[in-house]
Amino acid sequence: MLDTAIHLIFGGLFIGFIIVWVVQLVRVLRQRRIHKYTDPMRAMDITGRVRQLKVRGDEDEAVRLVQDELAMPINKARSWVKSI
């Protein structure tokens, strides 16, 4: 019984680790989409401003910011803002 519990705990931890790793990988890949349009430092700045706008509930303003700052097409800008 103890062996079964240990195996279940370690199996659950391993599966949890894999899930967290995949989620982080998806976040990194979504962040890299903006690097086609600007350098990494500016991308971090714009990402921070977009997050602030989204927290305030101004998602449309965030889309306009990305569109104006990066000359990104509106559908890509909207998709990128939603992914943050």
Buried (B, 14 or more C-beta within 10 A) or exposed (E): EEEEEEEEEEEEEEEEEEEEEEEEEEEEEBBEBBEEBBEEEBBEEBBEBBEEBBEEEBBEBBBBBBBEBBEBEEEBBBBBBEEB
